[in-house]
Every structure is written in structure tokens, then in C-alpha cells.
Amino acid sequence: MLKSYLTTALRALKRNWSYAIINVLGLTLGLACCLLLFVAVRYELSFDTHNTNADRIYRMLGANKTDPDSRPNTGITFPALAALRNDFPDLKHQLTMVTRIKAAVVAVPGKSAADTKRFQETDGVVAFTEPEYFTLFDYTWKKGSPQTALANPNTVVLSERMAHKYFGDTNPMGKTIRLENRMDFVVTGVIGNPLPTSSMPFDVFLSHASVLAYGSTSPPDDWKSSYGGAQIYVMLPPATTGAELPAARLERQLVNFVNKYHDPEDAKTLAYVLQPLTNIHFATNVPNYAQRSISIEMIWAMVLIGLFILGTACINFINLATAQAIRRSREVGVRKVLGSTRGQLMRQFLGETSVLTGTAVVMALLVAELALPYVGDLLNIQPGAVTLFSPVVLGFLLALGVLTTLLAGFYPALVLSGYQPILALKGRIRPTGTGQYLTLRRGLIVGQFAISQLLIIGTIIAYNQMNYFRSADLGYNKDAVLTVPLPENEPGQLENLRAKLTGLPGIQSISFGMTSPSSTSNWTTGFRFGNDDKDPGYGILMRPGDTAYIHTYGLKLIAGRLYQPADSIREIVINETFMKRLGFQKPEQVLGKLMTVAGESVKKPIVGVVKDFNMFSLRERVEPSVLTTQRGNYRTIALKLSTRQGGTEGISQLLQQVETAWSATFPEFVFSYEFLDETLANFYKSEERLYSLFRLLAGIALFIGSLGLYGVVAFMAETRTKEVGVRKVLGASTVHIVGLFSLDFVRLVLIALVLSAPVAWYVMDNWLQKFVYKIAIEWWMFALAGILAVGIALLTVSFQSIKAALMNPVTSLRSE
């Protein structure tokens, strides 16, 4: 029986090969998209879940309890770790601090300077930590012991790939690496490579006992300043039934901890809160060490879009199958007369569907495998991190194939098997009228184009938001600014480097500072204002820089003057937001006022006010900020170029000259650079990737919908051949006949626009709410989506309708 069903199905598909090709192509694209999105979503949801105690590990954040909209601070003051261990002895070995080094040169000393190998490591590779770190997080130890490897100063644990990178195939244990030409560390352990789905991506773990000597954190008694890269993690005991949750209990106890150790004025606003480890990857408003995050809402959007695209492919199948129903009505009648039951006919038609779906499943797996590197690059998935040939993925594809067979094949099988044999054999079943399947077909076409237009509208809005990111006024000039990290900042070195660069043609201005105005690396500190020593209760962001900083970055001074040259904090310039938070409405009113910042014992005068500038991405509001001199914190040199229009050759030559001067000043380090506009573009990498993905998916959804529309119109043109012939004999023009075919489908597309527009507005308006600075959704975006959809529908319909209109009526009517 099964062989008979299969043979009959293959014969039927062979007779209607164009119908089979359209269906297989649509299902292949739909299944491939679903499969790739499933793999991507599964990858995102797996972040940090490999840790055995992932559900018990938390990151400690500093929050402003009087301003819930403020950005939480990932950095915790350095002395907090010892105080927490003292006040919470049960958690003594369940607490750890991780201090990230943004970028570092790791050297492997040789017998001579020429034999020394140097490696420029990027952000997220090197960190200081403790033995307790390996109690919280899971690693596979290849050499050494997690309890003792980092117990002593000047020790280091390497991942396998770093051990091979630095020492080749030799045993790295006991060998030495040198960090930033400052300190030597002895290798005491080797661990397995961190998983790509980890928010802790480090490969080089330095003993935290050396962090103060290295100088990567604030002073050991400074309770006011924090560095965002110095974070505390805690593992809490398991929850018990009926008891208060451990995280809620600890947060409640931390209120007294803050009151005990922090300044009374700071304690009025500061609250320590716990963020679950499993939430870090999905918190887009709080940075993480992996510098990669995605919102849960975006994951749900990917799931829904995958289902939508598969739905459009199933709709194609239903539409084409019901359109084919009239042609196969006599076949059904004959089979019923010969004794076939309705159940047997349904199984036969479902068998045809399963043949098509099975073919599409195999092709979808091939298409997905070919597209996986592109999608992986688009979504920033590390090569090799995902595979399509795992039991889970293949099982999902098989289940998807079965579901697709049922969704796409059940209704057509029900319609075809339900024909009355007498009416079918007499040819009384007509494609005209308002039968249920015709009404359903139009509804399904509306559904297809509603999905397509929803994605098109979303893509248009996202495109305009991305353009806004690129062109928005940030309060300073990001163009033609080259930034180069500084490994050391001794006065003689900096002035020597400035002297070498000053004479180079093409360099307009040179400035030393901690970071650029917008940066992911931030120094937050407390302050006191006025003579009453009353702290208004919020932190300020420090932007240390020399006297050329404001000019180099094009910051706009709106009142007062620049600060005078100095190696330490002498005078300060504040931004407009800080001025208003202090209670002043006019910049001139705050000039000359005194304030204390960064734990300084002497108050400093405010000598200027700059226009607000964005310190983070445009997702976040402008925060109170201070610009001042403090040479000890200069970590970057910024070069304002006179032009970037000198062509690739001119820029390349200038970069070589800058590298020569830099290398002569810092011969022990590796030169690296980045243009500021490219750095800022990294703020929106996740939005850019997802925009590109949704643009691709919108195009695929539209193509699948057009494919189905083409098939339906082709069948309609065939069934209405004689009607078209009669109309032509009676004088109908080609334009009239084309309009006859097109008008109905244009109506359906416009109905789809009316249905999709409110949904698209709601979804995209919610997406835009994530950004403090955003575009407005305007009417023309919906009109453009409608025009595009109508144009594609007309283009799809026109080919078959023109073909029918141009047919000789004698040919179509001669059988009458």
C-alpha cells in the first residue's frame, strides 16, 4: 500500500512538475531559514549555561536607588572584596574579583631582546583573578591545580591555545611571560579553552595578588572610585523551600554593608544589586567582558520571524494545492468510484506532500550548511561554535519536516478527498464562485503579504535608525581622529612622542587622555560641591585629558575657558548636564565654584562648561561629566588629521610615520590604532547585524510570497483561458485583461498593508524605546513598504497576465 501511495505521488508530481518545483523551492527556503534561526537562538540561549552552578552565580552591580533609569555600574570599589569576606564569612570562598585589562602586550622573553616574542592581546583576553574564581566557574584543568595555581603573586594560568601561541609544543609550566613590559609572571597552570558561549572569555589569568603592584585598580582604601572592568562575582547557596531566596536575602543585607563602609552621603543613593550570571548575556544596558549581548525580545523576534517565513512557505503549498484541486477533481471521482475511501485519498495526498517536504528538508539542510558561515559572521558566532549535524539540530529539522507536512498538506488533502464523485466526473466543480477554498486562498495571500510587509516596514525603520546613529550630533567631531593606546605614560616619553609627531604633515592636533569622549572604558568617582560638603548623591564620569583634548575632539566650550596645563587635577571643566544637576541654569553661574573630585583633599575651581556630548552609545542618556588634567591616567593618544581624503596611499604613509615615531618611543610594545568613527560604529554592532539579518529575512519572505503568487496566477491564467478569449473577441484590450488579473491581487496587498501597519508600528516603537536618542516613525515608511509590496506583486502577476492577454483567442476558443 505504501509503495502504491509513493508511486502515485511521484506520477502526480511528475505531471505537475512546475507546481512541485515552486513548492519545493518555497519550502526549502522556509525550512533553511527556520533551521538557521533555530541554531542561532540555541547558541544565544546557551551562554554561561555550561557552568555547573550557573543558576547560583551572580555579578554584583552598583545601582543608584534614587534614579532607577540610570545605568548600573559594573565596577565595584577595590576594598569592597575584603570587606565582604570579613562581613560574610560563609561566602568567603564563594566571592571573587575579576579585573580586566583592556589591551596588553604579552612578551615571551628570549635569550636576547631580538629573541623576545611579543603579542598584542585585545580586550577580553587578559584578567587578574583569584583561586576562588575557579570555584565559581567551570574549567577543564590540563596542568596545575585550581586551588594553588594563582595563590601566589606573579603567577599566571593560560588556556591551551595561549600556551601553544606563546610556547609552541613545549611544556609551558614554569616558563615566564612579561606583561606590558612591567611585570613577569610564571606559568603555574594550563586550562582548556573557554567556550565561545561564555561571558568570561579570558585566556590569560594573572594572580590578583599582583593587581595593586601592576596598577590596574584604584587605591586599596578608596571607597569612592570604581573601574568598570573590576567586577565582583558571588556564588550563593541553593535556595530552600519556603525560605527567602538567597539573592534577595543578600541584597537586603548589603544595605547595611553600604551604610557601614561607604560615605554617608554616598550611601543615600548607592545600592548593591545582584545580577544572575545567566542574565548577563541578555542585559543590553550593562556591558560584559565578552562585549556581546542580545535582548530576550530580539531572540523572540528571531523565533517569530522563523515561524512567519515557514508559514509563508506552507501558505504557498496550500494555495497551489487548492488551485490544483479543480484539475484533479476527475481523478478523485474515478478513485472514489473504484472504491477508494476518503481516508485513503487523504493519505495519498499527504504522501505527495511528504515527498515534497522530504525533498525540501534535504535541500534545506544543504542550503543551511552553505549559508552557515555567512550567517555566523552576520550574527558574530565564532566559526565552529555551532553545527547543523548534531542530534538536537537534526531532530529539530525532522520534527519541522513532519509539522510542515501536516500544516501544508492537511487542508488540501481534506478538500481534494471531499469531492462528490458524481459532481467531479461531470465536471461540475468550478474554480469560480465563492467556495470556501477560494476565500481561504485570498486570506492566505493576505497573510503572506502582511508578514512580508511587517518585515519590510521593520527593515525601513531599522535602516533609518542606523543612519541616525551614523549621522547624529554627538557633541564633538568624530571624523578623522586616530586613537592609539599608550602602554606607558611617563612625562618624558609623552613629550618625546609629541615632538616626533608634531612635525608630521597631515596631523592637525595631538592630545593625550584616558579615553575618547565616548568609550566603553569609564572611570566613575564621587565628588563634593560647595562649602557645605553636601554630596548631591550621584557619581560623575571622569574624562582626564591634556589641554589639547577639547580642541582635538572638537568639544564645544560654551562658557569660561580651558583648564591650565598640569600633571594632576588643578582646574576642571564640566558638561551641561552636570551644571544642571548642580542646580544652575546658566553656564556663567557655575564658573568659579569650587568642588572636590576623585578623593582630592583640595577643592578645585570650575573654569569652563562644555556642551553635552555622548559618553556611551545613543541608547543611553548623557551623564554628568568632568574634564580635567591627570597625567597618571593618560592611556590614549588622539591625532586629529587634517584630512582623510588623501586616499588610501596617503593614509597608509601617514600611519607608517606614526608607527615609526610610536615604536621609537615604546620599542618594547606592539603598535595598534583605530579611527574613532570605527570605534563608535562598534557600539551598534549588534543592531547592525540584526538589521542586516532582518533585511535578508524580509527579502526571503517577500520572495517566497511572490513565488506562491506566481504559481496561483499561472493556474488562474490557465483556467480562465477561454474567458480571456471571449473578452478579446468582444473587444477587451490587453491593458484591460492585465488589469483584470492584477486588480484583485493589488487589493489583497493593500489589505495586507492595513493589517500589518499597526502591528509593525507597535513592534518597532517598542524597539525604539531602548534608545534615548531615536528617530520618529513617519507615515512615508508605511507608504514606501506598500509601494514596494504592490510593485513586486504587480511584477509577479504581470508576466502570466500579459502572457494570457496576448494569446490568440482563436487558439483558446477553437474547441468550442
N, C-alpha and C positions, 0 to 999 in steps of 0.2 A: 504493500500500500504506500509506504513511504517513498519507494522508488518511483511509483506511478505519479505521486504528487510532484516529485522533483523533476521527472521527465516532462510532465505537463507544464510546470512552471518555466522551465528553460525554453520550451517551444513558444510559450506565450510571450516571454521576454524577447525572444529572437524576432517574432513577428512585429513587435513594437520596440525596436531597438533604440529609437530616438528617445522614447519615454524612459527606457531603462537607463540610458546614458545621463539624462538630465537628473533623474532621481539619485543615481549613484554618485554623481558629482556633488550634488547638494548635500547628501548625507555624509559623504567623505569630508567635506569642509566643515560641516557641523560637528561631526564626531571628533575630527582632529582638533578643532578649537576647544571643544569640551575637554579633551584629554590633556592638552597643553595647559589649560587653565586649572584643571584638577592637580596636575603636577606642581604648578606654581603655588597654588593655595596650600597644598600639603607641605611644600617647602617652607612657606612663611609661618604656618601654624606649628611647625616643629622646632622653632627657635627656643633654645635653652631647655627643652624637654628631655634631653639626654642626661641631665643631671639627676641622680637618684633622688635627691631631696629638693628638687626644683620647687615644689609647692610649699616648702618651708623657708626658702631663702628670700630675703628682702634687701632692697637697697634703701639706705637712709637718705632722705632729702630734707633740705631746709626750705620751709614754706613761710610766706607772710600771711599770718592768720587774720590780719585786718584787711587784706587785699586778695581775695580768692582768685582774681583774674591775673595776678602776677605770675611770672614764670618761676617754677620751683628751681632751687639751686642744687645741683648735684654735688657740689663741693661741700665738705664738712671741715670745720676748723681742725687743725692738726692735733691739738691737745685733747680733743673730744674722745679719741680712741682710748687713751689710758684712763680717762675719767669714766668712760662707760664700763671698762673692765673692772674698775675699782667699785663702782656703784652697783653693778650687775654681775656678781661673781659667778652665777650659774651660766652666764653667757661668755665667760672669759675666753674660752677656746672656740666659741662659735662666732666670734667677731673678727673681722679683718679689714684692713685699709689697703686699697689699691691706688697707687699714684702713677698715672700715665705720663710718659714722656712723649711729647707731640712728634718730634722727629729727632733722630740721633744718628751720629756716625759711630759705627761699631768697628773697631780695628782689631785685627789679629796680629800681635807683634811678631816680627821675624827677627832673624839674627842681625839685620841691619835695617835702616829706615827704608831702603829700597825694597826689602823683602816683606815689609809690612803690608798686609791686605786691608783695605778699607771698604766698608759697605754703608751706603746711605739707607737707613731704615725709615720708613714712613710712619705716620701716626697710626697707633693701634698695634704696634709690634713690640715695643719695649715698655715695661712697667716695673715699679717696685712693689713687692708684696711680701707676705709672711708665710711661715709654715701652715698657719691656720687657714690660709686660702685654699689649700688642697684638702682640707677637711670639708669645706663647703662645696667645692666644685670637683667634678669627676674628671680624672685624667688617667691614662694608662702609663705607668712608670716603666721605663726601659732600663734606666740605670739610676742608682741613688735611692734615697728614702724621702718620702714626703715629710716626715717628722723632723729630719735633721738637715736636709739639703740647703734650706735658707735660714737656718738658725743663727748662723754667724755672719758678721759684716763681710762685705766684699765677696759674696758668693753669688752664683748665677745658675739657673736651671734653663736649659734650652729645649726647644722642640726638636724632633728628629730632623725636620727639614732645615732648621737653622744650624744644627750641629753638622749636618752634611755640607751646608753652604759655607760655614766658617772653616771646617777642618777636614772636609772631604771624607774619605773612608776610614780615617784613623780614629782611634778612641779619643773622644773629647774630654773625658774625665781627667781633672787635674790641670787642664790647659787653661790659658788666660785669654780674656778679651779685654779690650780697653774701650771705655765709653766716653765719647766726646773729648778724647784726649785729656780727661780729667782723672778718672779712677780706673783701676784694674779690678777685675772680678774673676774668680776662679770657678770653673765649671764643676758643680757638685751633683748634677742630676740631668737626666735626659728623659723627656716625656713624649708621648705620642702627639701628633699634630692636632691642634684644636679643630673641632668640627666647624664647617662653614656656617652651621646654624647656631652659632654661639654669640652671645652679646659680649663675651670676653675673648677677643680674638688674638690675644698676646702669644708671642713665640719666644720672647726673652723675658725671664722673670728674675729680677735683681732683688737681693736681700733688702727688706725695708729697714733693716738696722743701719743701712748706709745712706738713707734718703736725706737726712739732715746734713751730713758731710758733703753730699753731692749738691745740695742746694735746690731741690725740686719742690720745696713746700715752704709755707710760712713759718715764722719762728715757733718754737715749741710751746711758748706761753701766750701766743696771740689768739685770743678768742673772738676777734672781730673779723679778720680776713680769712677768706677761703679761696681755694683754687678748684675750678670745676672738674679737673682731672683727678683730684684726690677724693676718692669716694669710699664710704664705709658700707660693708655688707654684713648681714647678720643671719644666722640660721636659728630659727625658733623651734621649741619642742612641738611635737604633734598636738593637734587640737584634741580635746577630750569632750565627750558628750555631756551637754548640759553646762559646761564651763564657758567662761568668757574666752573669745578667740585670742590666741597668743599675741597676734599683731595688734589687736585693739587694746589689750592689756598693756603692752609695752609702750604704745603711743600715749596712753594715759599716764604712765609712769614717767615718760620723757618730759612731761610738762614741768614736773618738779626738778628734773635734771637741768632743764634750760634755766629755770629760776635760780638754781644753785650756782651754776658756773658762769652764766653769761651776764653781761652788764644789765642792770635793772631796766634801763631804757630799751635795750635790745630785746630783752625777754618779753616786753609788752607786745611785740609783733612776731617774734620768731617762734616757729613750731617745727619740731622734728616729726616727719611723717614717714611711713614705710611704704615702699613701692614693691609689689611682688616681682620676683625675678621673671616670672612668666608674662608679666605685663610690660616689661621694659621695651621689647621689640615693637609693641603696638602703641606706645606713648609718643606721638609725633611732636608733642610740645616740650619734651625733655630729652636732651641729647644722650647718646650712649656711646660706649667705646667703639662699637662696630660701625658707628656713623651710618646706620641703615635702619630705617623704621618704616612701618606701614600701618595705617589705621585699620581697625576692625571693619569700619564702614567700607573701606576700599576693598577689603577681602570679600565682603558680602556683595559688593558691586561686581567683582570678578565672577563670583558664583552665579549671580543672576544673569550676567551677560552671556556666560557659557550656556545656561539653560535657554535663554532667549534665542541664541543662534541655533542651538539644536532644535528648538521649537519651530524656527522658520524653515529648517530643512524638513521636519515632519509635516509641516503645513504644505510644503511643496508636494510631498508624496500624496497627501490626502487630496489636494486639489487635482493633481494629474490623474490619480486613480479614479476619482469620481467623474472626471471629464472623460476618461476612457470607458466608463461604465456603459454608456449607450452603445458603443461599438461592440461590446462583449455581451450585450443582453441576449442575443440569439444563442450564443454559446451556453449561457446559463440555462436558457429554456430547453435546449436539446439535452443537456446533462440532467435536468430535473425530470424530463420525460423518460429518460433512460434509467431513472431510479436513484439518482444522487439525492442525498438529503441535504438540508441546509447546513448542518454541521460539517458534512464532508466538503461542501463548497467553501465554507469559511476556512477550513483547514488548508484547502488548496490555495486560496488567495493569500492566506497568511504565509503559506510556504513560498509563494512568489516574493512576498515582502521579505522573508528571511533570507532568500537567495540574494536579493539586492542589498539588504543590510549587512549580510556576511561579507559580501564583496567590498562594501563601503568600510567595514571595520578593518579589514586587511589593508586597504588603501589608506585609511586614516592613520593607522599605525606607521605606515611608511612615510606619509606626509609629515606627521608629527615628529618622527625621528629626523627627517631632513630639516625641519624648521626649528628643532630644539636649540641648536647653538645660537640662532638669531634671537629667539625668544629669551634664552638665558642671558644673552648680552643686553637685551632690552630691559629686562627686569633685574639686572645685576645679580644673577645667580651664578655662583662660581662654576667654572667648567668641571664636569664630572660629579657635581654635587647631587644631581638628580638623574634618574634613568627611567626609561619607559618600560624596561623589561624586568621589573620587579613583580613578585606575585600580587602585591596590592594593586599596582597600576594596571596590570593585565586583567586582574579580577574586576576592577572598576570598568575597564573597556568592555569586557564580556557582559557585565550587568547592563552597561549602557546600550550595548547592541540589542539585548533582549528587550529592554524598556523601549527602545526606538522601534523595534518590530511591532510591539503591542500598540504604541502610540500612533504610529504611522499606518499600520495595516489593519487595525481592528475595525475602524469605521468603514473604510472602503469594502472590506470583506463582508461586513454586515449589510451594506447597501446592495452589493452585487448578488449576494446569495439570497436576497429577499425578493427578487423579481418573480412575478407570477409567470409561469411558463407559457400560458396562452397568449398573454399580452406581449411577452418577449418575442415569441415566434411570429406573431402577427405584425411585429414592428410598431406596436402602439406606444412604446416608451420613447418619448421625445426629449431632446435637450432643451426645448423651450419651456416657458411657463415658470411657475414659482414653486417648483418642488423643493423639498427640504434640503436636498444636497446642493442645489444651486444657491439657496440662501446661505447655507453654511460656507460654500466656497467663497462667496463675496465677503462674508465675515472673516474668513481666514486670511484672505488677501489684505483686508483692512488691518488685521492683527500683524501680519508680516511687515507692512509698511509703517505701522505705528512703532514697532520695535526698531526698525531701521531709522526712522526719523527721531526717535528718542535718542539713539546713539549719535546721530548727526548733530542734533541740537547740542548735546553734551560736548561733542568734539569742538563745535564752533565756539562755545562759551569757554571751554578749557584753553583753546588756542588764543583767544583774546586775553585771558588771564595770564597766560605765559608771556604774551607780548608785553603786557603791563609790567610783569616782573623785569623784563629786559630794559624797558624804557622809563621806568618810574624814577622820579627825582629822589635820590637817597639822601640829599642834603650835602653831598660832596661829589667830586668828579672821579669816577672810577676808570675812565678811559686813559689808556697809555700810561698806566702806573705799573711798574715792575717791582715785585716784592721778592726779597732774598733773605732767607733765615740767617741769623748770626749765631755761630757756635760759641763765641766769646764776646765780651763787651768791655774789655779794659780800655781806658781813655786813649792811651797811645795807639792801640790797634784801630779804634774807630776813627780817630783823626787821620791816621795814616791811610786808611781806606778811603776816607772822604777826599783827601788830597789827590789820590790816584784817580778817582772817578770824576773829580771836578773838571779836569781838563778834557774829558772825552766829549766830542761833538755828538749832539743828539740827546744829551741829558740836560734837562731844564732845571731840575731841583733834586736835592738829596736830603733825606730825613731818616733819623734813627728813632725807633719807637718800639713799644712792646708788641703791638699788633696793628693791623689796618683798622679803620673806623668800624667796619663790620667784620665780626670774627666769631668763630665758634670757641675760641680760647679767651676766657674772660676772667678778670680779677674783680671780685666784689668785696667791698670793705664798708665799714661803718664810718660815721662822721659825727661831729658836734658842730652846732652853728650858734653864733651869737655869744653873749656873755653869760647866759643863764645855764649853759651846759645841758640844755634840753635837746635830746635827740628826737627828731620828728618820727623815728621809728621805721626806717626803711634803708636798705643798702644802696650804695651807689657803685656804678661801674667806672673803673679807672682806665684811662687811656693815656699812659705815660708816653711822652714823645718830646723830641728836642724842639727848638724854636722854629724849625722849618716844617714841622709836622702839619700845622694848619694850612700852610701855603701849598705844600706838596700834594696834599689830598683835596685841596680846593674847598675846605670848610669855610663857611661864611661867618665872619665876625660881625655881629650886629650892634655891639656896644663895647666900649672900653678898648683895651689894647692886648697884645700878646704878652705872655709871661716872659721874664728875663732869663737869659741863659743860666743854668745851674746844674749841678750833678745830683742834687737832692730836691725835695719839694720845697719851693721857695714862694711861688705865686701860683694861682690857679685860675683856670678859665672853665666855666660851667656851660651846660646847654640850656635851652629854653625850658624844657620840662623840669629840670632841677630848680631853675629860678621860680617857676610857678608853684612847685611843691613847697618851696620855702616861704611862699605867701606873697611874692612880688609879681606885679602885673607888667611893669616896665623894666627893661634891662638896666636902665640907668640907676634904678633904685637899689640894685643889689651890689653895684660897684663899690669897692672899698670895705665891704663887710668882711668879717673875719670868721674862719671856720677851721676845724681840725679834721684831718683825714688820715686814714691808714695808720692810726695809732701814734701819729706825730704828737710830741708834747707841746709844741708851739703852734699857735693859731696862724693861719696863712691868709693873706688878703685875696679876695676875688677881684681880679683885674679886668676880666672880659667875659662876654657872653657870646656863644656861637649859636647859629640857627640849628634846630634839631636835626640830627642825622640818624639814620637807621643803624643800630649796632648789631642786630640779628637779621633774620630774613623778614620779608614783608608779612609773614604770618603773625608777627608779634609787634607790639607797640613799642614806641621809643621809651627808654628808661632814663632816669636821672644819671648824668654822667659828668665826670671831671677830667679835664685835660691838664697835665702838669709835667714838669721835668722830674725824672728819676732814672738816672743813667743805669743803675743796677738792674733795671727791668727792661732795658732795650734788647729785644730779641729779633728785630727785623730791620732791614734797611729798605726804604722805599725810594725808587727812582722815577721821577716824573719825566717821561720822554717828550721831547719837543714835537715828535710826530710818530705815528705808527703806519704812516702811508709811504714809507720809503721802500716798500716792497720786502719780500722775504729775504732777499740778499742783504739789504741794509740792516734789517733787524738782526739777522744772523751774525753779521760782522760786529754790531754793537754788543751783542750777547757774548761773543768771544772776547771782546775787550774787557767787558765787565768781569767775566770769569777769570781772565788773566790777573786783573787787579785784586780780585777777591782771593784767588789762590795764593798770590804773593803775600797777602796779609794773614791768611789762615792755611798754611801749607799742609797741616795735618788733617784737613777736613775735605769733604766732598761738596762741590758746588751744586746748588739746585735753585730753581727760581719758579715763579708763577706770575702771570699777569693778573692783576686784581679783578678785572671783569670776568676772567675764567674762574677765579676763586669764588666770586659771588654766584656764578652760574651753578656751582656745586650745591648751593643752598637749596636749589629747586630740582635736584636730580630726580628725586622720587616722583615729583609732579610731572617732570618732563618725560620720564619713562612711561608713566601710566597714561599720559596724554598720547604718546606715540602708540601704546598698546591699544587704547580705545579707538584711536583713529583707524588703526588696522582692522579692528573688530567691526567697527561701523561699516567700513568698506566691504568686508566679507558678508555681513548681514544684508547689506544692500544688494550685493551680487547674487546671493542665494535667493533673495526675494525676486530679483529681476529674472533669474533663471526659471523660477516657477511660473512667473507671469508670462514669460516667453512660451513655455510649454502649454499653458492654458489658452493663450491667444492662438497658438498654432492649431490646437484642437478645434477651437471655435471657428477659425477660418475654414477648416476642413468641413465641419458640419454645416456651415452656412454658405457653402459654395453656390448652391442653386439660388438661395435668397439674393446673394450678391449679383448673380447673373440676371435674375429678374429685374432687380433695381437698375442695373446698367441698361437693360433693354428699354426700360421705362424712362431713361434719361438721366439717371444719377451720375454725377461726376466722380472722378477719383477722389477728390478732396472730401466730398460728401461721404463716400464709403469709408475712407480712412477715419473721418470724424465719427462715424457710426461705431467703429471698433474702439476708438480711443476715448470717447467722451465718458463711457461708463467707468473705465479704469481711472480716469482723472478724478472723477467724483470719489471713487474709493480712496485714492491717495489723499485727497483733501479732507475726507472724513478721518483718515488716519492721523493727519496733522492736528486736527481739532482735538482728537483723543489724546495724542501724545504730548502736546504742548504743555498742558497743566502739570503733567507728571514730570516732564523734563524741567520745567521751571522749579518745581518743588525740590527735586533731587539736586539740581545744580545750585540753587540758592542755599541749601544746607551745606553743600560742599564749599561754597564761597565763604560761609560763616567761619571757617577755620582761619581765614586770613583777616588781619586787621586792616590791611590795605588791599582793596579789591575793586573790580570793575562792577558796573551796574548791568543787569540783564535787560536788554533792549528788544523792542518788537522786531527789528530787522533781522535778528538772529533766527527767529522762528520763520520769518518770511523767506530768508535765504535757504533754510532747510527744506521748506515746502517747495520752493522753486527747483531746488536740486532734485528732490524726490520726483516731482512732476516731470521734470526734464528726462530723468532716467527712465521713468515709466513710459513716457511717450516714445523715447528712443527704442525701448524694448518692444512696444506694441507696434510701432510704425513698420518694422521690417515685414512682419507677417500680414499686416493690414494692407500695405501697399502691394504686396505680392498677390493678395486676393483681389484687390481692386483692379489690378492690371490684367487679370486673367480674361481670356476671350470668352464672352457669355455663350457663344455657340458651343464651345467645348463643355462648359458646365451644364448646359440645358439639353444637350442632344439626346440624352436617354429619356427625356420626357416626350 
